[in-house]
Amino acid sequence: MDAGTPQNRDTWGSKTAFILAAAGSAIGLGNIWGFPTQAGLNGGAAFLVIYLIAVAIIGAPVMLGELMIGRHTQRNPVGAFKQLAPGAPWWLIGAMGVLAGVIILSFYSVLAGWTMAYIVRAATGAFTAGVDTAAMFNDIAARPLPAISWHLGFIILTVFVVIGGVRDGIERWTKVLMPVLLVLLVLLAVRAVTLPGAGTGLAFYLKPDFSVVDWRVVIAAVGQAFFSLSLGMGAIITYGSYLSKKDELVSSAAWVTGLDTSIAFLAGLIIFPTMFATGFDASVQGPSMVFVILPSLLSTMPPEPYGGLIFGTGFFILLGIAALTSSISLLEVGVTWAVDEKKWPRKKAAMLLGAIAFVLGIPSALANGAVDWLTNVPGVGMDFLSLLFTIFGSFALIVGAFFISIFVGWKWGVKAGGDEVRATDGRFRLEGIWTVLIRFVCPAALLIILVQTLLDTF
Ligand code: PFF
């Protein structure tokens, strides 16, 4: 179905379907790869605490704000701001979201491509006790042809689902698969915390040492919270725009935020005990971390010798699906925009934007050992993929969320937003707290973080 004018737009089948789709967007590589990677680099438990605070006082209110804008206007992010603030430049926030969506998709698909390669490895019996998982990772990521081919394969999958549209494409996939992922993660967490030597990892993850906290840690935690919740770039505006006028907003926002945060927490509970129990601590860092550590846990799953095969294949299939339900939302922002504003057919929009994301992603695909100067970008001290993640997966989302909070808090107005909630929820519980957060706390905290980021960088 095409998302055309508000009159003939598709909608989610139910509130549950929306929650699962939005949770599908939120839950992805950001939870299972991004969160443990960032927590590992930024002090463990202290990062976790700051992350949780950021989710509660900045993430959740902005999530509700994006949902209000989306559901009220039933438009793409650019069109939504144009409708609510005609003739003013607010639509640029939406435009930045469309751009960020395509660029994030470009590197997200590289990581998701690795996931697909791991499905094949696991299914063909590579996950056996004592396997050299670092060598396995290099074999996939450091060779140009496999790295680019898997990236291409994943983009094609994403385009395919998005062409299917909201209800027939996105909704059908997420409804079944998200619950299965949750169950498997709980099983893996139980396995990880009962490994011999898991205690050191648990302490690293759960016993905060605030002496390690500096601005860098705070910036990383806030950026990670937005990335993980799919906020700051209009993905939730877009998904909210397909929400029916009958479905409650506050509980939807709470569910999506809660589910996403629980999965990130669980991922940490899997990674850190495993990391310390298997002696990986200092040697593995950055984007490869999860792809090297997790397989070593999966390889130890009972029953011998099939555990690695069963759990390994199952895990990476589910991770691939979690990545897919996120990548479709990254593409959907641009597609909804092109369909609404440019009147392109959905198919053309998905294929063209997908092709752009593929080409833009090639340098990221070559940034993990295939090409030296992309693996270690001169003068930057990180690889190209991490650089894009820092700029578009973190900084741009913080900028976007800052303006969204100003827009909802001061321009469009907390009254209009509150009315949108009351239209379905009857009353707006926590309105007072939300108002203070979106008007004062979010903009102030985000502004401080932006200034600090600029001071740190230059
Ligand atoms: N939230 C997704 C994840 O955690 O993997 C990534 C993402 C999707 C970010 C959609 C932003 C977005 F708009």
Residues whose N, C-alpha, C, O or C-beta is under 5 A from the ligand:
A	BS01	PFF	S25 A26 I27 G28 L29 G30 N31 F227 S228 L229 S230 L231 M233 A235 S326 S329 L330
